[in-house]
Amino acid sequence: MMIRVPDLDELPGLRAIERAAGEPFRGLGMASVADDEPPSLEQLAEFQRAGRALAAYEEPASADEGHGPVGYLLWEPVDGCTHIEQVSVHPDQAHRGIGRALIDRAERDGGRGALTLTTFTEVPWNAPYYARIGFRVLPEAELTPGLRAIRAHETALGLDRWPRAGMRRDSGWSGSRS
């Protein structure tokens, strides 16, 4: 697998990944999450220009064969941490370590110590997954001002119809939890 900043012409593929990755939410009664519009090409281009978009690619079988992205991650600095704004992997590529590889690369590229994110607590491929790769749920008292602002925005968007939390992984985590 190769991870790099995507080219501008690959950004529509990130939107397609987001749409496909949203479909499993429909089976959990979260159709509005499944139907949520992916980040716009303009938003993706802003992350890409800033070097804060990463995409994962399968290694081509030959030099003539190229592959589009199979997963992506967007991050931004928030309160001295590397905040994962979005990470999505195409469902056809699930359970291959792509999400974790993107997260680990964001930690290196972000250079800001800890990683943070906000997520659904009861979706198996959200908070339980992140806990397995070293994130811990932050109690309300530990949310930084930036994370509080992000959570308030999510609440305004109606995402709190399902339980959500902020999570953090301290830098240097390299263990594995099964």
C-alpha positions in Angstrom: 0.0 0.0 0.0 1.2 3.5 -0.8 0.1 6.6 1.1 0.5 10.1 -0.3 -1.1 13.5 -0.8 -3.6 12.9 -3.6 -3.4 14.8 -6.9 -6.1 17.3 -7.7 -7.5 15.0 -10.4 -8.0 12.2 -7.8 -10.2 14.3 -5.5 -13.5 13.1 -7.1 -12.4 9.6 -6.2 -12.3 10.6 -2.5 -15.9 11.7 -2.8 -16.8 8.3 -4.2 -15.0 6.6 -1.4 -17.0 8.7 1.1 -20.3 7.8 -0.5 -19.4 4.1 -0.5 -18.1 4.2 3.1 -21.4 5.8 4.2 -23.6 3.1 2.9 -23.0 0.7 5.9 -24.5 3.3 8.2 -27.9 2.7 6.5 -28.0 -0.8 8.0 -27.7 0.7 11.5 -30.7 3.0 11.0 -28.5 6.0 10.3 -29.7 6.8 6.8 -29.1 10.5 7.2 -25.4 9.7 7.8 -25.3 7.5 4.8 -27.0 10.2 2.7 -24.7 13.0 4.0 -22.9 14.8 1.2 -19.1 14.2 1.1 -16.8 17.1 1.4 -16.9 19.3 -1.8 -14.1 19.3 -4.3 -13.3 22.8 -3.1 -13.0 21.6 0.5 -10.9 18.6 -0.5 -8.7 20.9 -2.6 -8.1 23.1 0.4 -6.9 20.2 2.5 -4.8 18.9 -0.5 -3.1 22.3 -1.1 -2.3 22.5 2.7 -0.8 19.0 2.6 -3.4 17.8 5.0 -5.1 15.2 2.8 -3.8 11.7 2.5 -4.9 8.9 0.2 -4.1 5.2 0.3 -3.5 3.3 -3.0 -3.0 -0.3 -3.7 0.4 -1.1 -5.2 0.0 -1.5 -9.0 0.8 -4.9 -10.4 2.9 -3.4 -13.1 4.4 0.0 -14.0 1.6 0.5 -16.6 -1.2 -0.2 -14.2 -2.3 2.6 -11.9 -4.8 2.4 -9.2 -7.1 5.1 -7.8 -7.3 5.8 -4.0 -9.0 3.1 -1.8 -9.1 5.3 1.3 -8.4 8.8 2.5 -7.9 11.0 5.5 -8.2 14.7 6.2 -6.6 16.3 9.2 -6.1 19.8 10.7 -4.3 21.3 13.6 -6.6 21.7 16.6 -5.3 22.9 20.0 -1.8 21.6 19.4 -2.9 18.2 18.2 -3.4 16.6 14.8 -7.2 16.4 14.5 -8.5 13.7 12.2 -11.4 15.5 10.4 -12.4 12.5 8.3 -11.0 9.0 7.6 -12.8 6.7 5.2 -11.9 3.5 3.5 -13.9 1.9 0.6 -15.9 -1.0 2.1 -14.4 -3.3 -0.5 -11.0 -2.7 1.1 -12.1 -3.0 4.7 -10.2 -5.0 7.3 -6.8 -4.6 5.5 -5.2 -2.0 7.9 -5.8 0.9 5.5 -7.5 3.1 8.1 -4.8 2.5 10.7 -2.0 3.1 8.1 -3.6 6.5 7.2 -4.0 7.4 10.9 -0.4 6.5 11.6 0.8 8.5 8.6 -1.3 11.5 9.7 0.4 11.3 13.1 3.9 11.4 11.5 2.9 14.1 9.0 1.0 16.2 11.5 4.0 16.4 13.9 1.7 17.7 16.6 2.0 15.0 19.2 -1.4 13.6 20.1 -4.1 12.7 17.6 -7.7 13.6 18.2 -11.0 12.9 16.5 -14.7 12.8 17.1 -16.8 9.8 16.3 -19.9 7.7 16.9 -19.5 5.6 20.1 -21.8 2.7 19.2 -20.8 2.1 15.5 -18.4 -0.9 15.5 -16.1 0.7 12.9 -16.0 4.0 14.8 -15.2 4.3 18.5 -14.6 0.6 19.2 -12.2 0.4 16.3 -10.3 3.6 17.3 -10.0 2.2 20.9 -8.3 -0.9 19.4 -5.7 1.3 17.8 -4.9 3.3 20.9 -7.5 6.1 21.2 -9.4 6.7 24.4 -12.7 8.4 24.9 -12.2 11.9 26.4 -14.4 12.8 29.3 -16.2 16.1 28.8 -13.8 17.8 31.2 -10.9 16.9 29.0 -12.2 18.3 25.8 -10.1 21.2 24.6 -11.8 24.4 23.4 -11.3 23.3 19.7 -12.8 19.9 20.3 -15.7 21.6 22.2 -16.3 23.8 19.1 -16.2 20.8 16.8 -18.7 18.9 19.0 -21.0 21.9 19.1 -20.9 22.1 15.3 -21.7 18.4 15.1 -24.6 18.9 17.5 -25.9 21.7 15.3 -25.8 19.4 12.3 -27.9 16.8 14.2 -25.2 14.2 14.6 -25.9 13.8 18.3 -29.0 11.8 17.4 -26.6 9.0 18.0 -24.0 8.9 20.9 -20.7 10.7 19.9 -17.5 11.4 21.7 -14.1 13.0 21.3 -11.2 10.6 21.4 -7.4 11.0 21.8 -4.3 8.9 21.1 -1.1 10.1 22.6 1.9 10.3 20.4 4.1 7.3 20.2 1.4 4.7 20.7 2.5 1.5 18.9 0.7 -1.3 20.7 -2.1 -3.4 19.5 -5.3 -4.4 21.4 -7.3 -7.3 20.2 
